[in-house]
Amino acid sequence: MFKFLKEVVAGSGSGLKDFPYTVGEPYASAWGSWTHHRGTSKDDGSAVSIFSLSGSNPQDRHLVAGRNGVKRLRTVRHPNILSFLHSTEAEVPDGPAMKHTIYIVTEPVTPLSEKLKELNLGGTQRDEYFAWGLHQISKAVSFLNNDCKLVHGNVCVTSVVVTQTLDWKLHAFDVLSEFDANNEASNSPMLQFEWLVGTQYKPMELTKSDWSSIRKSPPWAIDSWGLGCLIYELFSGAKLTRTEDLRNTASIPKSLLPDYQRLLSSTPSRRLNPSKLIDNSEFFQNKLVETIQFMEVLNLKDSVEKDSFFRKLPNIAEQLPREIVLKKLLPVLASALEFGSAAAPALVVLLKMGSWLPADQFSAKVLPTIVKLFASNDRAIRVSLLQHIDQFGESLTAQTVDEQVFPHVATGFSDTSAFLRELTLKSMLVLAPKLSQRTISGSLLKYLSKLQVDEEPAIRTNTTILLGNIANYMNDGTRKRVLINAFTVRALRDTFPPARAAGIMALSVTSSYYEMTEIATRILPNIVVLTFDPDSDVRSKAFQATDQFLQIAKQHHEKLTMGDNSAAEATGIQLKPGNAGLLGWAMSSLTQKGKGSDHGPVSSANTSNSQVSASSSVTSDNQSSTVAYAPSTSSSLDQTAPASARSSVDGWGEIENDNAQEENGSDKEGWDDVDPFDEKPPPSLLSNIQAAQKRPVVQAKQPVSNSSRLNQPKAHKPEDDPLWGPIAAPAPKNAAKSADIKSSASHSDDDDLWGSIAAPPPKSAGKPLKSAAANSDDLWGAIAAPPPSTKARPLSGRGRGTKPAQPKLGAQRIGRTSSTGM
């Protein structure tokens, strides 16, 4: 027998050298002769508990009883019985002698007496926790007595330990034996190691060793007495020293007193069965016990019961012991959510409980479950996650957001539910700071581009607000490509007034990212038009933004005036910010776009105001009163935009107002009725005209007749052709030309600087064209546009229709051919 027990104990380890655990510091208390140590696993460092029992020789009766306890603990499994992990027996040196020691490794637990001191509960919370613990120990005892027909023999405070989740578990199985009821007349001992039990814990029949009476009693008789001893020690707060102390019931709760007295009945057959104690005791009917029991059988509940339970749970959790909620309820709730047995309202409770944890524990116990929930197909779970993302978003790491969270959240951008699309959009305010530039440029902006033309006006408005808020997380190239197009071409021309107001405020908040050229040619013209918007809120914000950008322009002017930037303008060299004082503000705007102080004061409240304003406007019933209004301005204002702003891959570039392509002209955008600005010629022609204006004009000292001056032989300069050739007006198709006009067309004249771009005469042979030199006082006569001789031709272009062209100032290219072949 001894050999068999030794093999059972030592089967999982041949000695202390091979012991895969590290023995730590001992606890102050333990059952019997055992020592309870803290320990860790050598493999993964996880915490364990290690119980050790030493004897002078292998036949020591304590070691024999200990081997019985190891065997029983290894073979008996129950949720309320201590979980066995490993055991071994080895010889350990103790000075000059050697001691035989048994080691048992279990899940990490703490002695009940020490855990109660640590929790330091009182009043109702203490009674509720004691009720839950006694409920668990009663279930373990009932399992041993009623199901296994085993007798524990020594149920008391020292035989109970507490797990990390504050569950009570029964151990100390050294005395555990089978209940032998077959031979009632036998007087041989039924409990082989009953001598290990203290006298104060023995019922009368065991004290007298009346084994015949014990065999006639029910299997639970001895352990029911032990449960009574445990109840006394719990509520009195002192260790039982005498059996007579059990008569002192002053500390026992009134709801438990009848059951306590039945457990300690002097007649063994009348003692209360632990199973009936669990089912019928009024003491166990409290919020904590009922809450934990409901969560343990959550899979068996229907959706109505779950929904009702989780809606009440936040208020219940406030009343329960905080330590028990965090260590017991929270892990159960997280597991239920992770495996799909909990409903969406449970997430609210999980986050509320998680808010009571320190940051490091929140990241370890709550965040892993939340990250897994983002992959859920349950729309209610997804909505709940997005609604409460501000409570846990800051705790998520950038890598987790970029790789695990955003791919699942992004599916909401194209969801058929407008509510879910808007929640997804708002969640980006929390997630965008943690996204990589690749994700922002490659994915997020594409989704936002589609949402800015969403059918829901509230979503369009919030998209503009979001772009303004996350602009500082984009790189310079992305900002240059996206912001102005998104705000001016789309937001400011939206038919929904709050969307236009959001576009104005977004431009104001992001003013530090724009160059002066963009402000003057693309932003201000689009904002000024909104100063007579039908909506008063839009008008007010337009005036505020106009003042802000004009102030920026004024500062730019002052910096240009104070600094000499002519050389930099001529060469196009951008100096470092340290030399900004020499170059003026225009150059610093290219290198210091991120500094808001260079662009005038911008209130930090703009962002929050824009969100509040848009939200309040959207929630009102604006659908019926929305004015279909398209703001108008001259389409030529956008033609000086940088090339990088006109090229886009995320959806905004294709809608940019670019006059180099006629499909984006003023009549397509609805800007014909208001044209406050004169059109500018294309950039290539403008540079030629400016160069021509800088060339000196040579005035003749004496008046010379037109024919004689034109007939003077002059050397032809080839360098003049590239300068003026592209914009020179061709000769008219008139066979009856005067000689002086024909002579003028066949020669290049340096003295007549404007002759090459002068408008040709009309198709009429009656009156010859008057020469430009005939009236030297009229310097602009040579390039004045002639009156039309035929009906105006319709504009050519993609989708233009037959709308007549507006008259333009200056020389114009006229598609005529010369009969002389010139």
C-alpha positions in Angstrom: 0.0 0.0 0.0 2.8 2.4 0.9 4.6 1.6 -2.3 1.5 2.4 -4.4 0.9 5.7 -2.6 4.5 6.7 -3.0 4.3 6.0 -6.8 1.1 8.1 -7.0 2.6 11.0 -5.2 6.0 10.9 -7.0 4.6 10.0 -10.4 4.8 13.5 -11.7 8.3 14.3 -10.5 11.4 12.3 -9.7 12.9 14.9 -7.3 13.2 18.5 -6.3 15.8 19.1 -9.0 13.2 18.3 -11.6 10.5 20.2 -9.8 9.2 22.7 -12.5 8.1 25.3 -9.9 9.9 27.8 -7.7 8.9 27.7 -4.0 8.3 31.2 -2.6 7.4 32.7 0.8 5.0 30.9 3.0 1.7 32.2 4.3 1.1 32.7 8.0 -1.6 30.0 8.3 -2.4 26.6 6.7 -4.4 23.5 7.6 -2.8 20.9 9.9 0.9 20.3 9.5 1.1 21.6 6.0 2.9 24.8 4.9 1.3 27.0 2.3 3.8 28.7 0.0 3.5 31.2 -2.8 5.1 29.9 -6.0 5.7 30.5 -9.7 6.0 28.2 -12.7 9.5 28.0 -14.2 8.0 27.7 -17.7 5.9 30.8 -18.0 6.2 32.6 -14.6 2.5 32.1 -13.8 1.5 32.1 -10.1 0.7 28.9 -8.3 0.3 27.7 -4.7 2.6 25.1 -3.3 1.7 23.0 -0.2 4.6 21.1 1.6 4.5 18.5 4.3 7.7 17.2 5.9 8.5 14.1 8.1 11.5 12.5 9.6 11.0 9.2 7.7 8.8 7.9 4.9 6.6 6.0 7.3 5.8 9.1 9.4 2.0 9.0 10.0 1.6 12.6 8.9 3.3 11.7 5.5 1.0 8.7 5.2 -2.1 10.9 5.7 -0.6 13.5 3.4 -0.3 10.9 0.6 -4.0 10.1 1.1 -4.7 13.8 0.7 -2.7 14.0 -2.5 -4.5 10.9 -4.0 -7.9 12.3 -3.1 -7.2 15.8 -4.4 -5.8 14.4 -7.7 -8.9 12.3 -8.3 -11.8 14.5 -7.0 -12.7 17.3 -9.4 -15.4 20.0 -8.7 -15.6 23.7 -9.4 -15.6 24.4 -5.6 -12.7 22.0 -4.8 -9.1 23.2 -5.1 -7.6 22.4 -8.5 -4.6 20.0 -8.5 -1.7 20.7 -10.9 1.4 18.7 -9.8 2.9 16.8 -6.9 6.2 15.2 -6.0 8.0 13.7 -3.0 11.7 14.3 -2.4 14.4 14.2 0.3 15.3 17.7 1.3 18.4 18.4 3.5 17.6 19.9 6.9 21.0 20.6 8.5 22.9 17.4 8.9 19.8 15.2 8.5 17.5 14.6 5.5 13.7 15.2 5.6 11.1 13.6 3.4 8.8 16.2 1.9 5.7 16.0 -0.1 4.9 18.9 -2.4 1.4 19.6 -3.9 1.1 22.3 -6.6 -2.4 23.9 -7.1 -3.9 27.0 -8.7 -2.9 30.2 -6.9 -5.0 30.6 -3.7 -4.9 32.5 -0.4 -5.9 31.2 3.1 -9.4 32.4 3.9 -8.5 34.0 7.1 -5.8 36.2 5.4 -8.1 37.1 2.5 -10.9 38.3 4.9 -8.4 40.6 6.7 -7.3 42.0 3.3 -10.9 42.7 2.1 -11.9 44.1 5.5 -15.6 44.0 4.6 -18.3 45.1 7.0 -22.1 45.3 7.4 -24.3 44.1 4.5 -21.4 43.7 2.1 -19.6 41.3 4.5 -22.8 39.2 5.0 -23.3 39.0 1.2 -19.8 37.9 0.6 -20.0 35.3 3.4 -23.3 34.1 1.9 -21.6 33.5 -1.5 -18.6 31.8 0.1 -20.7 29.5 2.3 -22.9 28.7 -0.8 -19.8 27.5 -2.6 -18.4 25.4 0.3 -21.9 23.9 0.9 -22.0 22.8 -2.8 -18.6 21.2 -2.4 -19.6 19.4 0.7 -22.9 18.3 -0.8 -21.0 16.9 -3.8 -18.7 14.9 -1.6 -21.5 13.6 0.7 -24.4 13.1 -1.6 -22.8 12.3 -4.9 -19.5 10.7 -4.0 -20.4 9.2 -0.7 -17.3 10.6 0.8 -16.7 12.2 4.2 -14.4 15.2 4.4 -14.1 15.1 8.2 -12.7 18.5 9.0 -14.6 21.4 7.4 -13.4 24.6 9.1 -11.8 28.0 8.2 -8.3 26.6 7.7 -9.6 24.0 5.2 -11.0 26.8 2.9 -8.9 28.8 0.5 -9.8 31.8 -1.8 -8.9 32.1 -5.5 -7.8 35.2 -7.3 -11.4 35.7 -8.4 -12.5 35.5 -4.7 -14.1 32.1 -5.0 -14.0 29.8 -2.0 -12.6 26.3 -2.5 -12.4 23.3 -0.2 -9.1 21.4 0.3 -7.3 19.5 3.1 -8.3 16.0 2.0 -6.0 14.1 4.4 -8.9 12.8 6.5 -11.2 12.2 3.5 -12.6 8.6 3.4 -15.4 6.7 1.9 -18.7 6.5 3.9 -19.1 2.8 4.8 -22.8 2.2 5.5 -22.8 -1.5 4.5 -21.6 -2.9 7.9 -23.6 -0.9 10.4 -22.7 -3.2 13.3 -19.0 -2.9 12.7 -17.2 -0.8 15.3 -13.9 -0.5 13.3 -12.8 3.1 12.5 -14.4 4.5 9.3 -12.1 7.6 9.2 -8.5 6.2 9.3 -6.9 9.6 10.0 -9.6 11.1 12.3 -6.8 11.8 14.8 -5.8 14.8 12.7 -9.1 16.6 13.5 -9.1 18.9 16.4 -11.3 18.0 19.3 -13.2 21.3 19.1 -14.4 20.4 15.6 -15.6 16.8 16.3 -19.3 16.1 16.8 -20.2 14.1 19.9 -20.4 10.7 18.2 -16.9 11.2 16.6 -15.5 12.3 19.9 -16.8 9.1 21.5 -15.6 7.1 18.4 -19.1 5.6 18.2 -18.5 4.2 14.7 -21.7 2.1 14.8 -23.8 5.3 15.3 -21.8 7.1 12.6 -22.5 4.4 10.1 -26.2 4.6 10.9 -26.2 8.3 10.4 -26.6 10.0 7.0 -23.3 10.6 5.0 -23.5 14.4 5.7 -23.8 14.2 9.5 -20.1 14.8 10.3 -19.6 17.5 7.6 -22.8 19.3 8.4 -21.4 19.7 11.9 -18.2 21.1 10.3 -20.3 23.6 8.3 -21.7 24.8 11.6 -18.2 25.3 12.9 -17.2 27.2 9.8 -20.2 29.5 10.2 -19.3 30.3 13.8 -15.7 31.1 13.0 -16.7 33.3 10.1 -19.1 35.5 11.9 -17.4 35.6 15.3 -14.0 36.4 13.7 -12.2 34.0 16.0 -10.9 30.5 15.8 -13.0 27.9 17.5 -11.2 26.7 20.7 -14.0 24.8 22.5 -17.1 22.9 21.4 -19.1 24.8 23.9 -18.4 28.1 22.1 -20.8 27.0 19.4 -23.7 27.8 21.7 -22.9 31.5 21.5 -25.1 32.7 18.6 -24.9 36.4 19.2 -22.9 37.0 16.0 -24.9 34.7 13.8 -27.3 36.6 11.4 -31.0 36.0 12.2 -31.8 34.8 8.7 -29.1 32.1 9.1 -29.7 31.1 12.8 -32.3 28.4 12.2 -30.1 26.6 9.7 -27.1 27.0 11.9 -28.9 25.3 14.8 -30.0 22.4 12.6 -26.5 21.9 11.3 -25.3 21.5 14.9 -28.1 19.3 16.0 -27.1 16.8 18.8 -28.9 14.0 16.9 -26.8 13.1 13.7 -29.9 12.0 11.7 -31.6 15.4 12.2 -28.7 17.5 10.9 -29.4 19.6 7.9 -28.4 18.2 4.5 -26.0 20.7 2.8 -28.0 20.5 -0.4 -31.1 21.7 1.4 -29.1 24.5 3.0 -28.2 25.7 -0.5 -31.8 25.5 -1.8 -33.9 26.7 1.1 -31.8 29.0 3.3 -33.1 32.6 3.3 -29.6 33.8 4.0 -28.4 32.9 0.5 -31.1 35.1 -1.2 -29.2 38.3 -1.7 -28.1 40.4 -4.7 -24.5 39.1 -4.9 -25.5 35.5 -4.9 -28.3 35.9 -7.3 -26.2 38.0 -9.7 -23.3 35.5 -9.8 -25.7 32.6 -10.1 -27.5 34.2 -13.1 -24.2 34.9 -14.8 -23.0 31.3 -14.3 -26.0 30.0 -16.2 -26.2 32.8 -18.7 -26.2 30.4 -21.7 -29.5 29.0 -20.5 -31.3 32.3 -20.3 -33.4 33.8 -23.2 -32.7 37.2 -24.7 -35.5 38.9 -22.8 -34.0 37.8 -19.4 -30.5 38.7 -20.5 -31.6 42.2 -21.6 -33.5 42.8 -18.4 -30.6 41.6 -16.3 -27.9 43.6 -17.9 -29.9 46.8 -17.8 -30.3 46.4 -14.0 -26.7 45.3 -13.4 -25.0 48.7 -13.4 -27.1 49.9 -10.4 -26.6 46.5 -8.7 -22.8 46.7 -9.2 -22.7 50.0 -7.4 -24.1 48.4 -4.3 -21.9 45.3 -4.3 -18.4 45.1 -2.7 -16.0 46.8 -5.2 -13.3 44.2 -4.9 -15.8 41.3 -5.6 -17.2 43.1 -8.6 -13.7 43.6 -10.1 -12.3 40.2 -9.4 -15.3 38.0 -9.7 -18.1 39.7 -11.8 -15.9 41.4 -14.3 -14.0 38.3 -15.5 -17.2 36.4 -15.8 -18.8 39.2 -17.8 -15.8 39.6 -20.1 -15.9 35.8 -20.8 -19.6 35.9 -21.5 -19.2 38.8 -24.0 -16.2 37.2 -25.7 -18.0 33.9 -26.3 -21.3 35.4 -27.4 -23.5 34.5 -24.5 -24.0 38.1 -23.3 -26.1 40.7 -25.0 -25.0 44.1 -26.2 -26.1 46.0 -23.0 -23.4 43.9 -21.1 -20.7 45.9 -22.8 -21.9 49.1 -21.0 -21.6 47.2 -17.7 -18.2 45.9 -18.6 -16.9 49.4 -19.4 -18.4 50.8 -16.2 -16.7 48.1 -14.1 -13.5 48.6 -16.1 -13.5 52.3 -15.3 -12.9 51.3 -11.6 -9.6 49.5 -12.5 -6.2 51.1 -12.7 -5.0 51.8 -16.2 -2.6 48.8 -16.4 -5.3 46.3 -15.2 -7.8 47.8 -17.6 -5.4 47.1 -20.4 -4.9 43.6 -19.2 -8.4 42.5 -18.2 -10.8 44.5 -20.4 -9.1 45.7 -23.6 -8.4 42.2 -25.0 -12.1 41.4 -24.9 -13.1 44.7 -26.5 -10.6 44.3 -29.3 -12.1 40.8 -30.1 -15.6 42.3 -30.0 -14.8 44.6 -33.0 -14.8 41.5 -35.2 -18.4 40.6 -34.1 -21.1 40.5 -36.7 -23.7 41.5 -34.2 -24.8 45.0 -35.2 -25.9 45.8 -31.7 -22.5 45.0 -30.3 -20.8 47.2 -33.0 -23.1 50.1 -32.3 -22.4 49.8 -28.5 -18.7 49.8 -29.2 -18.8 52.9 -31.3 -21.1 54.8 -28.9 -18.7 54.2 -26.0 -15.3 54.3 -27.9 -14.3 57.4 -26.0 -14.2 55.4 -22.8 -11.5 53.0 -24.0 -10.0 54.5 -27.2 -7.2 56.2 -25.4 -6.0 52.9 -23.9 -5.7 51.2 -27.3 -2.2 51.1 -28.7 -1.5 52.5 -32.2 -0.5 49.1 -33.5 -3.7 47.5 -32.2 -5.9 50.3 -33.8 -4.1 50.2 -37.1 -4.0 46.4 -37.5 -6.9 45.0 -35.5 -9.5 47.6 -34.9 -9.7 49.9 -37.9 -10.2 47.2 -40.5 -13.4 46.1 -38.7 -14.6 49.6 -37.9 -14.1 50.7 -41.6 -16.9 48.3 -42.7 -19.3 50.7 -41.0 -18.5 53.5 -43.5 -20.5 51.7 -46.2 -23.1 50.2 -44.0 -26.7 50.5 -45.1 -27.7 52.0 -41.7 -27.2 55.8 -41.7 -27.0 55.7 -37.9 -24.1 53.2 -38.0 -22.3 55.2 -40.7 -22.5 58.3 -38.6 -21.2 56.5 -35.5 -18.3 55.1 -37.5 -17.5 58.6 -38.7 -17.5 60.0 -35.2 -15.3 57.2 -33.9 -12.5 58.4 -36.2 -12.0 61.4 -33.9 -10.7 58.9 -31.3 -9.0 56.4 -33.6 -7.4 58.8 -36.2 -4.5 59.9 -34.0 -3.4 56.2 -33.7 -3.6 55.4 -37.4 -0.5 55.3 -39.6 -0.1 57.7 -42.5 -0.5 54.8 -44.9 -3.9 54.0 -43.4 -5.0 57.6 -43.4 -4.1 58.4 -46.9 -4.9 55.0 -48.4 -8.1 54.1 -46.6 -9.6 56.6 -44.3 -9.7 59.6 -46.7 -11.3 57.5 -49.4 -14.1 56.6 -47.1 -14.5 60.3 -46.0 -14.6 61.4 -49.6 -17.6 59.2 -50.2 -19.3 60.3 -47.0 -19.0 64.0 -48.0 -21.5 63.3 -50.7 -23.6 61.0 -48.6 -27.4 61.2 -49.0 -27.7 62.2 -45.3 -27.0 65.9 -44.7 -26.0 65.2 -41.1 -23.3 62.8 -42.3 -22.0 65.3 -44.9 -21.7 67.9 -42.2 -20.0 65.7 -39.7 -17.5 64.6 -42.3 -16.4 68.2 -42.9 -16.1 68.6 -39.1 -14.0 65.5 -38.8 -11.7 66.5 -41.6 -11.0 69.8 -39.8 -10.3 68.0 -36.5 -7.9 65.4 -38.0 -6.1 67.7 -40.3 -3.1 67.8 -38.0 -2.7 64.1 -38.3 -2.2 64.2 -42.1 1.1 64.9 -43.7 1.8 68.1 -45.7 1.2 66.5 -49.1 -2.2 65.0 -48.0 -3.4 68.3 -46.5 -2.5 70.2 -49.6 -4.3 67.7 -51.8 -7.4 67.3 -49.7 -8.4 70.2 -47.4 -9.2 73.0 -49.7 -11.0 70.8 -52.2 -13.0 69.2 -49.5 -14.0 72.4 -47.8 -14.5 74.8 -50.8 -15.6 72.7 -53.7 -17.8 70.4 -51.6 -18.7 71.8 -48.2 -19.2 75.4 -49.1 -21.4 74.4 -52.0 -23.5 72.0 -50.1 -27.3 72.6 -50.2 -27.5 72.0 -46.4 -26.8 75.2 -44.5 -25.1 73.5 -41.5 -22.7 71.8 -44.0 -21.7 75.1 -45.4 -21.2 76.6 -41.9 -19.1 73.6 -41.0 -17.0 74.1 -44.2 -16.4 77.7 -43.2 -15.4 76.8 -39.6 -13.1 74.0 -40.9 -11.3 76.4 -43.1 -10.8 78.8 -40.1 -9.5 76.0 -37.9 -7.1 74.8 -40.5 -5.9 78.2 -41.6 -2.3 77.5 -40.6 -2.0 74.9 -43.3 -2.6 77.2 -46.3 -0.3 79.3 -48.3 -1.1 82.9 -49.0 -1.7 82.2 -52.7 -4.3 79.6 -51.8 -5.9 81.9 -49.3 -6.1 84.8 -51.8 -7.2 82.9 -54.9 -9.2 79.9 -53.6 -10.4 80.4 -50.0 -11.4 84.1 -49.7 -13.3 84.2 -53.0 -15.4 81.2 -51.9 -16.0 82.5 -48.4 -16.9 86.1 -49.4 -19.7 84.8 -51.7 -21.4 83.2 -48.6 -21.7 86.6 -46.9 -25.1 86.9 -48.6 -26.1 83.3 -48.0 -29.8 82.8 -47.3 -28.9 81.2 -43.9 -28.0 83.8 -41.2 -25.7 81.4 -39.4 -23.7 80.8 -42.6 -23.5 84.5 -43.2 -22.2 85.2 -39.7 -19.5 82.6 -39.9 -18.6 83.8 -43.4 -18.0 87.3 -42.1 -15.9 86.0 -39.2 -13.8 83.8 -41.5 -13.4 86.7 -44.0 -12.1 88.9 -41.2 -9.7 86.1 -40.1 -8.2 85.5 -43.5 -8.0 89.2 -44.3 -6.1 89.6 -41.1 -3.7 86.8 -42.3 -3.4 88.7 -45.6 -2.6 91.9 -43.8 0.1 90.2 -41.7 1.5 88.8 -44.9 1.5 92.3 -46.4 3.3 93.8 -43.4 5.9 91.1 -43.4 6.5 91.7 -47.1 6.8 95.4 -46.5 9.3 95.0 -43.7 11.5 92.4 -45.4 13.3 92.4 -48.8 11.9 89.4 -50.6 12.4 90.5 -54.2 15.5 88.3 -54.7 13.7 85.3 -53.3 10.6 86.0 -55.5 12.8 86.3 -58.6 14.6 83.0 -57.9 11.9 81.1 -56.2 14.3 80.0 -53.4 12.7 79.0 -50.1 14.9 79.9 -47.2 14.9 78.3 -43.7 12.4 79.6 -41.1 15.3 81.4 -39.4 15.5 83.7 -42.4 11.8 84.4 -42.6 12.3 88.0 -41.5 14.2 88.6 -44.7 11.8 86.9 -47.0 8.5 88.0 -45.5 5.5 85.9 -44.6 4.9 84.4 -48.0 8.0 82.3 -47.8 7.5 81.3 -44.2 4.0 80.0 -45.1 5.7 77.4 -47.2 8.1 76.2 -44.5 6.1 76.8 -41.3 2.6 75.8 -42.1 2.2 74.0 -38.9 2.6 77.2 -36.7 -0.7 78.7 -36.0 0.9 81.9 -34.5 2.0 83.0 -38.0 -1.5 83.2 -39.2 -3.4 85.3 -36.8 -5.3 84.2 -33.7 -7.6 81.2 -34.2 -9.7 80.3 -31.2 -9.1 76.8 -29.9 -12.8 76.5 -29.3 -13.5 76.5 -33.0 -13.4 72.8 -33.2 -15.8 72.2 -30.4 -18.1 75.0 -31.5 -18.2 73.5 -35.0 -19.3 70.2 -33.6 -21.9 71.7 -31.4 -23.2 73.9 -34.0 -23.5 71.2 -36.6 -25.1 68.8 -34.2 -27.7 71.3 -33.1 -28.5 72.3 -36.6 -28.7 68.8 -37.9 -31.0 67.5 -35.1 -33.6 70.2 -36.0 -35.9 69.6 -38.8 -33.9 71.3 -41.5 -35.0 69.0 -44.3 -38.2 70.8 -45.1 -36.7 74.3 -44.8 -33.4 73.7 -46.6 -32.7 76.2 -49.4 -31.1 74.6 -52.5 -28.3 77.2 -52.8 -25.1 76.8 -54.8 -22.6 79.5 -53.9 -21.1 81.3 -56.9 -17.8 82.9 -57.7 -15.5 83.4 -60.7 -14.1 80.2 -62.0 -10.8 81.9 -62.9 -9.9 82.1 -59.2 -8.8 78.6 -59.1 -6.6 78.5 -62.1 -3.5 79.5 -60.1 -3.8 76.6 -57.7 -0.6 74.5 -57.3 -0.3 71.4 -59.4 -0.1 69.3 -56.4 -3.5 70.5 -55.3 -5.1 69.6 -58.6 -3.9 66.0 -58.6 -5.8 63.7 -56.3 -6.2 60.0 -55.8 -8.6 60.1 -52.9 -11.7 61.4 -54.6 -11.3 65.2 -54.1 -8.9 65.9 -56.9 -11.4 64.9 -59.5 -13.8 67.5 -58.4 -11.4 70.4 -58.1 -12.3 73.6 -59.8 -9.6 73.8 -62.4 -10.1 76.2 -65.3 -7.4 74.5 -67.3 -10.0 71.9 -68.0 -13.2 73.4 -69.3 -15.5 70.8 -67.8 -15.1 72.6 -64.5 -16.1 76.0 -65.7 -18.4 78.5 -64.0 -21.5 77.5 -65.8 -21.2 73.9 -64.6 -20.9 74.9 -61.0 -23.8 77.4 -61.2 -21.7 80.6 -60.8 -22.8 82.6 -63.9 -25.2 84.9 -62.1 -22.5 86.4 -59.8 -19.1 87.2 -61.3 -17.4 89.8 -59.1 -13.9 89.2 -60.4 -12.3 89.9 -63.8 -11.1 86.9 -65.6 -7.3 86.4 -65.8 -5.6 85.1 -68.9 -3.9 81.7 -68.7 -0.6 81.7 -66.8 1.6 81.2 -69.9 0.0 84.3 -71.7 0.1 86.3 -68.5 3.8 85.9 -68.2 4.4 87.0 -71.8 2.2 90.1 -71.4 4.0 91.1 -68.1 7.3 90.7 -69.8 6.2 92.9 -72.7 4.9 95.6 -70.3 8.4 95.9 -68.8 10.0 96.6 -72.2 10.6 100.3 -72.9 8.3 102.0 -75.3 10.2 104.3 -77.8 8.2 107.4 -78.7 9.0 109.2 -81.9 10.3 112.8 -81.4 8.5 114.0 -84.5 5.2 112.8 -85.9 5.7 110.5 -88.8 3.1 109.5 -91.3 1.7 106.1 -90.9 2.7 104.9 -94.4 6.3 106.1 -94.2 6.9 104.6 -90.7 5.5 101.2 -91.7 7.4 101.1 -95.0 10.8 101.6 -93.3 13.0 98.6 -93.7 13.7 96.8 -90.4 15.7 93.8 -89.6 13.7 90.8 -88.4 14.4 89.7 -84.8 13.8 86.0 -84.3 13.7 86.4 -80.5 10.4 88.3 -80.8 8.6 85.5 -82.4 8.6 83.1 -79.4 7.5 85.9 -77.1 4.5 87.2 -79.0 3.8 84.5 -81.6 1.5 82.4 -79.4 -0.8 85.3 -78.8 -0.5 87.3 -82.0 -3.8 87.9 -83.8 -3.7 86.5 -87.4 -4.5 88.7 -90.4 -8.1 88.9 -91.3 -9.5 87.2 -94.4 -10.0 90.3 -96.6 -8.8 90.3 -100.1 -9.2 94.1 -100.4 -6.6 95.1 -97.9 -5.0 98.5 -97.9 -1.3 98.7 -98.7 -0.3 100.1 -95.4 -2.0 97.4 -93.4 -0.4 94.7 -95.6 3.0 96.3 -95.2 2.6 96.3 -91.4 1.7 92.6 -91.3 4.8 91.6 -93.3 7.4 93.2 -90.9 8.2 93.1 -87.3 8.4 96.5 -85.7 10.2 96.9 -82.3 8.9 100.4 -81.9 5.2 99.4 -82.0 5.2 97.1 -79.0 1.4 96.4 -79.0 1.0 96.0 -82.8 1.6 92.3 -82.8 -1.3 91.6 -80.4 -3.6 94.3 -81.9 -7.1 93.1 -82.8 -7.6 92.7 -86.6 -10.0 94.9 -88.5 -13.5 93.8 -89.1 -14.5 92.1 -92.4 -15.4 95.4 -94.1 -13.5 97.0 -97.0 -15.3 100.3 -96.7 -13.1 101.8 -93.9 -9.4 101.0 -93.5 -8.2 100.3 -90.0 -6.7 103.3 -88.3 -3.1 102.8 -87.3 -2.1 102.7 -83.7 0.4 105.5 -84.3 -2.1 107.9 -85.6 -3.2 108.8 -82.1 -0.3 108.6 -79.7 -2.5 109.7 -76.8 -4.6 106.5 -76.9 -2.0 103.9 -75.8 -4.6 101.1 -75.5 -6.2 101.6 -78.8 -4.0 99.1 -80.5 -5.2 96.2 -78.4 -8.8 97.3 -78.0 -11.3 94.6 -78.9 -13.1 95.4 -82.2 -16.9 95.3 -82.4 -18.2 92.0 -83.6 -19.2 91.8 -87.2 -21.0 88.5 -87.0 -23.1 86.7 -84.4 -21.2 85.4 -81.4 -20.1 81.8 -81.7 -21.2 79.4 -79.0 -18.5 78.3 -76.5 -16.9 75.0 -77.3 -16.3 72.5 -74.5 -17.5 69.5 -72.8 -21.1 69.8 -71.7 -21.3 73.6 -72.3 -24.3 73.9 -74.5 -24.6 77.0 -76.6 -24.2 79.7 -73.9 -22.6 82.9 -75.4 -19.2 83.9 -74.2 -18.9 87.0 -72.0 -16.8 89.9 -73.3 -13.4 89.9 -71.9 -10.9 92.8 -71.5 -7.7 92.8 -73.5 -6.4 91.2 -76.6 -8.2 88.0 -77.6 -7.2 85.2 -79.9 -9.5 85.1 -82.9 -9.6 82.1 -85.1 -9.2 83.7 -88.6 -7.1 82.8 -91.6 -5.4 85.1 -93.8 -5.9 85.0 -97.6 -2.3 86.1 -98.0 -1.1 82.9 -96.3 0.3 84.8 -93.2 
